[in-house]
Amino acid sequence: MSEPARTPISAASAVPQPERLVALAGNPNVGKTTVFNRLTRLRQKVGNYPGVTVERKTGSMVGPDGMPITVIDVPGTYSLNPRSLDEEVAYRVLIGAIEGSRRPDLVVCLIDASNLERNLYLASQVLDLGKPTIVALNMVDAAEGAGIEIDAQKLSEELGVPVIPMVASRGEGLEELQAAICGPLPIPARRKWKLDLAVEESTHALAHRLERDLPGLSPQQRFSDALRALTQKGAAFFEVHHSPAFWSEVREAQAALDRAGVSSEQAEISGRYAWITPLTGRVVERTSLPTTALTDRIDAVLTHRVAGPLFFFLILALIFQSVFAWAGPFMDAIDGATASLGDQVGASLPQGPIRSLLIDGIIAGVGAVIIFLPQILILFFFLGLLEDTGYMARAAFIMDRIMKRVGLSGRSVVPLLSGFACAIPGVMAARTIENQRDRLVTIMVTPLMTCSARLPVYALLIGAFIPAGTLFGFLGTQGLTLLALYVLGVSFAVLAAWALKRFVIKGEQSVFVMELPPYRLPRLRDVLWRMLERSKLFLTRAGTIIFAVAIVLWFLATYPQVGSKPEIEERRAELSALLSGTSGGEPSEELQARLAELDDEQASYALSQSAMGRLGRFIEPAIAPLGYDWKIGVALIASLAAREVAVSALGTIYSMGDADETSSPLVERMRAEVNPKTGRPTWTPLVAASLTVFFVIACQCLATVAVVRRETASWRWPLFMFGYMTALAWAAAFVTYQGGRLLGFA
Amino acid sequence: MSTLRDLKPGERGVVVGWAGASPPTRLLEMGVLQGTEIEVVKLAPLGDPIEVKLRGYHLSLRKQEAEQIEIARAGESS
């Protein structure tokens, strides 16, 4: 990789830079988002790093003399040793080895004053890079509350870089930080911590080798790169950036150290802490004896043996209740707006394919996805609150034992439960999972949780085929069936997670080591901003794919066009004659109704002759073993856009006009439907059961596929997900139908 | 030799070594090193993972990992 900015560090402060690039680094939970939002005043761009799923946030600010400054938000990590994806990206951003980005001119390392010792670990790695660095000492108020006072001046002398105390949530110290960012670039002192001698020598030899390979690197970065390479076991990243000769020397050095029984990894970590621990002692003054912190008192309840889980489920219940209750009116409003937009467009355009494409294809298709936006916004708002208060870590702590059984960790709980509302925010919430393997498995199984879009289909099928009654006198049979479907979905998710972990997504067993950060009052603006950011990503990225799919499905359902069926036209002519006969008075309602029926019949006929109807017939052999005819096949294909479309597709194909799940004519019509081949009813309870099972599992939601594509940055996983879920759905429906027949059900 | 897993909530000790081949790097980076003082705060409601306090902050880890951390109890000589 070529480095665009090869100026030696010492010259950087002398030459005026046209634009200053500032990297904001720090541990998770140190208020990095707040500092970033405040510095850039929300002038931000969010995207992904090329080829990976790590979120890339940049923002801009302007210096006093008009100097443009770009701030990069480095992923929050505990270390720069590139083992996890976040850590690799963090290191690459800091050394300027990211596509489309140069080396930062200045690093702001944000550390938590109330947790100084561990935060200095990352800071020491940042300082080793030899770049101009400023240390921002955040949350000095929390430290003081815990009886800790830090001598910033002394810390600055020890670290050899400016230290700015701040309380970012209240904006304290922000001006000083801004001034420092715009000011002269401070050059850090030389490394003061000591490595194990053998490791030190190996690292120097490797750094020397790098000097020949890449003379443009500063001596500090050469040492840092050499140490990173030496402590890495499978460092694919360094293989790309350094010569094979260097890499073979790394291997030799590693082998030599192994033979000597020295772990370079442990040498680095204990070396750093051996410097940090006494340093912390010198700069920290205990002003009061530690009392029971507020966090501990809150945790006495929130992670209590009994109260903890109760509270966890209470919070979840409240969130889902609000998602449904609060989103309802907005969803109705969007539904209404979509319909009225369709009407308006319809009124202003002549009949024809363009009008149909706009109304039935684009407006209806995109509307079917935007309708989830209120749920997504509300869920993201609550997820943001849980993250920023520190409760998310507690939820993981409480649920880890259960999740471990299926090979996941406590981190997967919230994404999976979000899937009950909608898989899309669930998949996006999986970002909080640090371990990439766990994250991928969580994403792959989240769509199996019963989302709200399945409800209309369930409601139709249950209403049609499960007689309303009670069990043991108080349990409604229809409600019980619905509950059983939820349980079925969860069971399949657990099963799939286990199988995926066991056979497909292999990797190292994750080590569950998670910080339980102190509870903090969230800053509402940060929570709202993140909610909007994530929703925007959903709309723009997923939206474009959905837009395209809506158009494709419309074409399939509309073309090839056939003329009117002659017998329908004959009857229409008869009716029209009758209508004109009743001149003067209002046309009789009965005649109008019969005309509308003819329209529905024509629509049904057109759909059956379209590409989608043909596709339905084409897949009939594949779905016949599940008990479905081609008409159900059409509904399955149409429901690819979104599950609930299945209901209106059945409505169209059974020529019931605009059906919804409560329309009793559709239910009557389905019960009366006879399979021409067998002469028996198409819709038996067994077929309904088989179809329900299919819908429990199948990935009938292209919006989810689009979001998974976005979140995993490749088509491989969304396609795999679609494939495995469809195959599983088919198999389960097959077992249901054929097993039911063997057992003697019709 | 007791391990971190043997400590009851409220008990503390000093890390003296690692059972097993090599300690997970993540734990080392989080500051669980030889000589580090560590206190068990509580167990999760289902008994696993555990919450510990070290270097002034709280960390949770599974018993599986806690078992690998050899501890000299406070007051005990190692």
Interface residues (C-beta under 8 A of the other chain):
Chain A: Y78 S79 N81 R83 S114 N115 L116 E117 R118 Y121 A146 I148 S263 E265 Q266 I269 S270 Y273 T295 D296 D299 T303 H304 R305 V306 G308 P309 A393 F397 I398 D400 R401 I402 K404 G410 V511 F512 V513 M514 E515 L516 P517 P518
Chain B: S22 P23 P24 T25 R26 L27 L28 E29 M30 G31 L33 Q34 V41 K42 A44 P45 L46 G47 D48 P49 E51 R55 G56 Y57 H58 L59 S60 L61 R62 E65
